């Protein structure tokens, strides 16, 4: 199955049309924001990949009310995570305002 590409060259807030796609950056440092379910009602199970092929970093932020878990960690703890140079990550929605982030090059 194809995973269509969205060029990441500016700060972005995820939109419903992004489900099943991948964000791809080759330059700069950007922020991708996960909106609350009240603002964008992604279906449970929605997945979005992020690929960072640049020397910058990509920050994954959450809007108020969104819980973001780093896979392998039982606490959410942070409202943002960083995808480092040449990092690859997948966001997956598992409940109304709950997302997991898994990949390589995450902090």
C-alpha positions, 0 to 999 in steps of 0.5 A: 500500500502506498503512503503518499508524501506531504513535503514538510517545509513549514510548521504544520498542524495535522489535518484529517487528510494527512491520515495514511500519509507521511511528512518528509523534510529535507531541510530546516527544523519544523514543528508538527502539531497533533490537534485535539479531537475537538478540532480534528476528529481523526478516526481511531487507528489513524496513522501518520509517518514522519521522516526527517532527512535533514540536519534540523529537527522535527518537534511533535507538539500536542494541543491542549487535551491530547496525550502523547505516549512515546512507545515503550514508556508508560507515562506521557510526561511531555507535550512534545517529542523531537525527531532527530536528524535522519529519524523516522517516526509513526504517530498512531491514534489509539483513543479519542485524544490519545496518540502513540509515537514510535520510531528511531531518533526520538527524544 
